């Protein structure tokens, strides 16, 4: 279906993000996309990595709990309004977007978007039927 994303609760203090990314570096796990949202006391790190299952294992060895979930990675057309078209299509079909973040692919400079929605399967089918490219492997 989509791609796998790790969600990790981290303390909102200096060095915590470096601790997590150090584990990835030490185990040669590449970060493909990353997003952090914060509150006063903690943050939620969302990350797409090259080897998500192994990342969960390595984090657990260090006492860091992470959760794997399916998200969609979409490659919208490079034109004005393409994101609005996607958001409208999903909304008109009763699919709520829980969150979204973007990242760039270095090789070709494409801007991709990670989208977490209420109905992954329906969203994927709908987007593909309307010509939106869904990325299966990052």
Short mmCIF file of the C-alpha atoms (twelve columns), coordinates in Angstrom:
data_MODEL
# 
_entry.id   MODEL 
# 
loop_
_atom_site.group_PDB 
_atom_site.id 
_atom_site.type_symbol 
_atom_site.label_atom_id 
_atom_site.label_alt_id 
_atom_site.label_comp_id 
_atom_site.label_asym_id 
_atom_site.label_seq_id 
_atom_site.Cartn_x 
_atom_site.Cartn_y 
_atom_site.Cartn_z 
_atom_site.pdbx_PDB_model_num 
ATOM 1   C CA . UNK A 1   0.000   0.000  0.000   1 
ATOM 2   C CA . UNK A 2   1.882   3.068  1.218   1 
ATOM 3   C CA . UNK A 3   5.227   3.486  2.909   1 
ATOM 4   C CA . UNK A 4   6.147   2.890  6.534   1 
ATOM 5   C CA . UNK A 5   6.769   5.747  8.930   1 
ATOM 6   C CA . UNK A 6   8.094   5.656  12.479  1 
ATOM 7   C CA . UNK A 7   6.505   7.822  15.157  1 
ATOM 8   C CA . UNK A 8   8.613   8.411  18.245  1 
ATOM 9   C CA . UNK A 9   7.765   10.401 21.376  1 
ATOM 10  C CA . UNK A 10  10.849  12.355 22.397  1 
ATOM 11  C CA . UNK A 11  11.563  14.713 25.261  1 
ATOM 12  C CA . UNK A 12  11.560  18.370 24.243  1 
ATOM 13  C CA . UNK A 13  15.112  19.007 25.403  1 
ATOM 14  C CA . UNK A 14  18.528  19.577 23.883  1 
ATOM 15  C CA . UNK A 15  20.197  16.503 22.417  1 
ATOM 16  C CA . UNK A 16  17.170  14.187 22.249  1 
ATOM 17  C CA . UNK A 17  16.830  14.360 18.484  1 
ATOM 18  C CA . UNK A 18  20.575  13.797 18.136  1 
ATOM 19  C CA . UNK A 19  20.272  10.658 20.287  1 
ATOM 20  C CA . UNK A 20  17.714  9.159  17.901  1 
ATOM 21  C CA . UNK A 21  19.538  10.115 14.720  1 
ATOM 22  C CA . UNK A 22  22.820  8.790  16.180  1 
ATOM 23  C CA . UNK A 23  21.224  5.350  16.389  1 
ATOM 24  C CA . UNK A 24  20.243  5.573  12.727  1 
ATOM 25  C CA . UNK A 25  23.757  6.695  11.763  1 
ATOM 26  C CA . UNK A 26  25.467  3.949  13.778  1 
ATOM 27  C CA . UNK A 27  23.318  1.299  12.076  1 
ATOM 28  C CA . UNK A 28  23.536  2.849  8.595   1 
ATOM 29  C CA . UNK A 29  19.815  3.572  8.372   1 
ATOM 30  C CA . UNK A 30  19.161  6.482  6.025   1 
ATOM 31  C CA . UNK A 31  16.618  9.170  6.880   1 
ATOM 32  C CA . UNK A 32  14.415  9.901  3.858   1 
ATOM 33  C CA . UNK A 33  11.923  12.318 5.444   1 
ATOM 34  C CA . UNK A 34  11.621  13.849 8.903   1 
ATOM 35  C CA . UNK A 35  9.158   15.990 10.797  1 
ATOM 36  C CA . UNK A 36  8.922   17.053 14.435  1 
ATOM 37  C CA . UNK A 37  5.916   18.630 16.106  1 
ATOM 38  C CA . UNK A 38  6.298   19.805 19.642  1 
ATOM 39  C CA . UNK A 39  4.589   20.696 22.862  1 
ATOM 40  C CA . UNK A 40  6.205   22.178 25.954  1 
ATOM 41  C CA . UNK A 41  7.321   18.805 27.356  1 
ATOM 42  C CA . UNK A 42  7.670   16.424 24.412  1 
ATOM 43  C CA . UNK A 43  7.791   16.159 20.663  1 
ATOM 44  C CA . UNK A 44  6.533   13.685 18.135  1 
ATOM 45  C CA . UNK A 45  9.224   12.716 15.687  1 
ATOM 46  C CA . UNK A 46  7.885   11.285 12.462  1 
ATOM 47  C CA . UNK A 47  10.498  9.792  10.197  1 
ATOM 48  C CA . UNK A 48  10.663  7.724  7.027   1 
ATOM 49  C CA . UNK A 49  13.836  5.666  6.886   1 
ATOM 50  C CA . UNK A 50  15.490  3.198  4.541   1 
ATOM 51  C CA . UNK A 51  14.880  0.186  6.819   1 
ATOM 52  C CA . UNK A 52  11.887  0.891  9.074   1 
ATOM 53  C CA . UNK A 53  11.586  -2.516 10.755  1 
ATOM 54  C CA . UNK A 54  15.287  -2.611 11.612  1 
ATOM 55  C CA . UNK A 55  15.089  0.970  12.853  1 
ATOM 56  C CA . UNK A 56  12.343  -0.027 15.304  1 
ATOM 57  C CA . UNK A 57  14.518  -2.902 16.560  1 
ATOM 58  C CA . UNK A 58  17.615  -0.747 17.000  1 
ATOM 59  C CA . UNK A 59  15.674  1.993  18.773  1 
ATOM 60  C CA . UNK A 60  14.116  -0.588 21.120  1 
ATOM 61  C CA . UNK A 61  17.595  -1.861 22.062  1 
ATOM 62  C CA . UNK A 62  18.322  1.682  23.258  1 
ATOM 63  C CA . UNK A 63  15.054  1.886  25.202  1 
ATOM 64  C CA . UNK A 64  13.294  4.113  22.677  1 
ATOM 65  C CA . UNK A 65  9.730   3.135  21.825  1 
ATOM 66  C CA . UNK A 66  8.584   3.746  18.268  1 
ATOM 67  C CA . UNK A 67  5.462   2.886  16.325  1 
ATOM 68  C CA . UNK A 68  5.273   1.912  12.662  1 
ATOM 69  C CA . UNK A 69  2.359   3.139  10.607  1 
ATOM 70  C CA . UNK A 70  1.390   3.288  6.957   1 
ATOM 71  C CA . UNK A 71  1.367   6.659  5.241   1 
ATOM 72  C CA . UNK A 72  1.045   7.755  1.642   1 
ATOM 73  C CA . UNK A 73  3.899   9.424  -0.206  1 
ATOM 74  C CA . UNK A 74  2.556   11.388 -3.137  1 
ATOM 75  C CA . UNK A 75  4.264   13.112 -6.022  1 
ATOM 76  C CA . UNK A 76  1.894   15.856 -7.167  1 
ATOM 77  C CA . UNK A 77  2.221   17.521 -10.521 1 
ATOM 78  C CA . UNK A 78  4.562   20.502 -10.509 1 
ATOM 79  C CA . UNK A 79  1.903   23.125 -11.164 1 
ATOM 80  C CA . UNK A 80  -0.044  25.707 -9.220  1 
ATOM 81  C CA . UNK A 81  -3.031  24.245 -7.457  1 
ATOM 82  C CA . UNK A 82  -2.005  20.582 -7.601  1 
ATOM 83  C CA . UNK A 83  -2.032  20.242 -3.804  1 
ATOM 84  C CA . UNK A 84  -5.390  21.964 -3.612  1 
ATOM 85  C CA . UNK A 85  -6.706  19.469 -6.168  1 
ATOM 86  C CA . UNK A 86  -5.480  16.573 -3.996  1 
ATOM 87  C CA . UNK A 87  -6.898  18.064 -0.790  1 
ATOM 88  C CA . UNK A 88  -10.225 18.815 -2.465  1 
ATOM 89  C CA . UNK A 89  -10.461 15.317 -3.936  1 
ATOM 90  C CA . UNK A 90  -9.840  13.730 -0.543  1 
ATOM 91  C CA . UNK A 91  -12.176 16.090 1.318   1 
ATOM 92  C CA . UNK A 92  -14.989 15.718 -1.204  1 
ATOM 93  C CA . UNK A 93  -14.766 11.962 -0.666  1 
ATOM 94  C CA . UNK A 94  -14.910 12.119 3.128   1 
ATOM 95  C CA . UNK A 95  -11.223 11.462 3.748   1 
ATOM 96  C CA . UNK A 96  -9.649  13.583 6.466   1 
ATOM 97  C CA . UNK A 97  -5.955  14.482 6.372   1 
ATOM 98  C CA . UNK A 98  -4.475  13.926 9.832   1 
ATOM 99  C CA . UNK A 99  -1.141  15.527 8.929   1 
ATOM 100 C CA . UNK A 100 1.180   16.222 6.019   1 
ATOM 101 C CA . UNK A 101 4.838   17.084 5.564   1 
ATOM 102 C CA . UNK A 102 7.105   17.412 2.560   1 
ATOM 103 C CA . UNK A 103 10.590  16.377 1.549   1 
ATOM 104 C CA . UNK A 104 12.821  16.552 -1.511  1 
ATOM 105 C CA . UNK A 105 14.338  13.694 -3.459  1 
ATOM 106 C CA . UNK A 106 17.963  14.613 -4.074  1 
ATOM 107 C CA . UNK A 107 18.428  12.854 -7.406  1 
ATOM 108 C CA . UNK A 108 15.784  14.729 -9.343  1 
ATOM 109 C CA . UNK A 109 14.731  17.507 -6.975  1 
ATOM 110 C CA . UNK A 110 11.132  16.238 -6.842  1 
ATOM 111 C CA . UNK A 111 9.115   17.496 -3.901  1 
ATOM 112 C CA . UNK A 112 7.157   14.646 -2.363  1 
ATOM 113 C CA . UNK A 113 4.562   14.779 0.385   1 
ATOM 114 C CA . UNK A 114 3.884   12.328 3.201   1 
ATOM 115 C CA . UNK A 115 0.172   12.277 4.001   1 
ATOM 116 C CA . UNK A 116 -1.549  10.471 6.859   1 
ATOM 117 C CA . UNK A 117 -5.265  10.126 6.189   1 
ATOM 118 C CA . UNK A 118 -8.226  8.459  7.864   1 
ATOM 119 C CA . UNK A 119 -8.674  5.861  5.115   1 
ATOM 120 C CA . UNK A 120 -5.360  4.953  3.496   1 
ATOM 121 C CA . UNK A 121 -6.716  2.382  1.033   1 
ATOM 122 C CA . UNK A 122 -9.570  4.544  -0.227  1 
ATOM 123 C CA . UNK A 123 -7.275  7.569  -0.520  1 
ATOM 124 C CA . UNK A 124 -4.670  5.643  -2.480  1 
ATOM 125 C CA . UNK A 125 -7.217  4.213  -4.900  1 
ATOM 126 C CA . UNK A 126 -8.862  7.613  -5.360  1 
ATOM 127 C CA . UNK A 127 -5.588  9.454  -5.925  1 
ATOM 128 C CA . UNK A 128 -4.271  6.871  -8.376  1 
ATOM 129 C CA . UNK A 129 -7.559  6.881  -10.302 1 
ATOM 130 C CA . UNK A 130 -7.135  10.647 -10.654 1 
ATOM 131 C CA . UNK A 131 -3.563  10.494 -11.944 1 
ATOM 132 C CA . UNK A 132 -1.683  11.273 -8.726  1 
ATOM 133 C CA . UNK A 133 1.550   9.318  -8.495  1 
ATOM 134 C CA . UNK A 134 1.881   7.308  -5.268  1 
ATOM 135 C CA . UNK A 135 5.426   6.457  -4.216  1 
ATOM 136 C CA . UNK A 136 5.818   2.877  -2.963  1 
ATOM 137 C CA . UNK A 137 9.485   2.911  -2.007  1 
ATOM 138 C CA . UNK A 138 11.635  5.740  -0.751  1 
# 
